[in-house]
Amino acid sequence: MMHMTFYWSKQVTLLIDSWRTNSWTSYILTLLACLIVSAFYQYLEDLRLRLKLASAGKPSPSSSPAQIEIPLLQKFSRLQGKWSQARLGGAALFGVNAAIGYLLMLAIMSFNGGVFVAVVLGLAIGYLVFRGGDEDITLVVDNPCACA
């Protein structure tokens, strides 16, 4: 039976029929998996933004002066055009990150309260660990016109 309101139970079916929890151990491992995947989502988002900054020729905010002179992806930023390796890598990271994001959304749509808390907590922890210092980042704006 699919729940249409939030419920608190150790019995949950997550994403596929074969991923069912019936014991506290399997439920806690499922919650831990949701937490880790949502933190990994934040890590991939940070990696994608750093790739975008590096391909634009801007140093990442956490780079030391030695890394600013020779960033890891500087050779990719020299390749201009629609099919540069940096753009393809960014598109691949965006696709993987979008897929993980949709899977997290579907996990939350199980309407289990523990899954919801685990995903939100994992996103918050991932943001704190991987993206907490983003205050100094100048975002790369593809199009300055907000209406485009």
N, C-alpha and C positions, 0 to 999 in steps of 0.2 A: 504494500500500500504506500502510495506517495503522499507525504505530508504537505499540506498547504499552509501551515503555520509553524512557527518555531517550536521545537520540542527538545527536551533534554533527556536523552537516553543513550545507553551504551550500544544500542542496536541501530546501526545505520548502514545504508547501502550507498556507496560513494562511487560515482561516475559509471561504473559497470556492474552488472549483476553479480559477478564473481568476487567483487570487493565488498564483502559484508563483514560486519563486526558483530560478534556474539558474546565476547568476553571482554573484561576490562583491559586485559593485555592487548588484544587486537585493537580495541578502541583507542587506547593511549598511543600505540604505535601509529595508528592512522592520524591522530591529531599531531603527533610529532612529524610525520611525513608532510602534512599540510603546512605546518609551521616552517619546515626547512624549504619546501618548494616555494612558498611565498617570499621567504628571505632571498632565495636564489633569483626570484623574479626581480627584486630590487637590485641585486648584483648585476644582472644582465642589463637592466636599464642604465645603471651607472656606466657599465662598459660601453654601451651603445653611445651614450652622450660623450664619453671621453674619445671614442673613435671619431665622432662627428667634429669635436673640437680639434682633434689632431689633424683631421683631413682638411679643416679650414685654416690650418697653419697656426692655431692658437695653442699655447701651452696649457696643459691641465693644471688646475689650481694646486694640486698636491705635488707638483713636479719640483725637484730640486734644480738649481741652476745648470748642473751638468746634464740633466734630462731635457731641459729647455733647448739646449743647443742641438742635441741629437735625440729627438723623441723616437719612440719605437716605431711609430707609423708615419714618420716624416717622408720616407721614400714613397708612400702611397699618396701623399698629398700633392706630389709633383705631377701625378697622372690626372690631368683635367679631362672632363667630359662625363657623359652619362654612364659609361661602363668602366669607370676606374675601379680598382680593387677595393679601395676604401668605401666607395658607394655600394658595391656589391656586398661587402662584409657588413656594412651598416644595414642593408636591406635584409640580409640573412638574420642578423641579430634581432631586427625588428619583427621578422616573421616568427622566430622562435619565442621571443618575448610575448608577442600577441597570442600565440597558441597557449603558452603557459597561463597568461592572464585569463583567457577564456575558460581553460580547465579549472582555474581557481574559482571563477564565477559559477561554473556548473557545480563545483563542490559545495559552494555556499548555498546553491539552490536545492541541496538536499534538506535544507531547513533545520539541520541539527545545530543546536546552540553551541556545542563544543567545537564543531568544525568551523563555524562562523568566528568564534573567539580565536581559534588557532590561526586561521588565515589572517585576520586583522592584526593579531599580535605578531605574527611572522612578518607581515608587511611593515609594521612599525619598527621591529628589531632590524630588519634589513635596511630600512631607511636610515636608522640611527647609525648602523655600522658602516654601510657603504655609501650613503648619500647625505649624511648629516652635515657635511661641510660644504654643501652646494651654495651657500649664501654668496660666495665670492665668484661664482661662475657667471660669465657673461654668456647668455644663451645665443646660439646661432639661430638667427631668424632667416628662414628661407625667403619669405616675402614680407616686407615691412607693412604692407597694407592688410589690416585686420579683416577687411571684408572680402578678400580674395580667396 
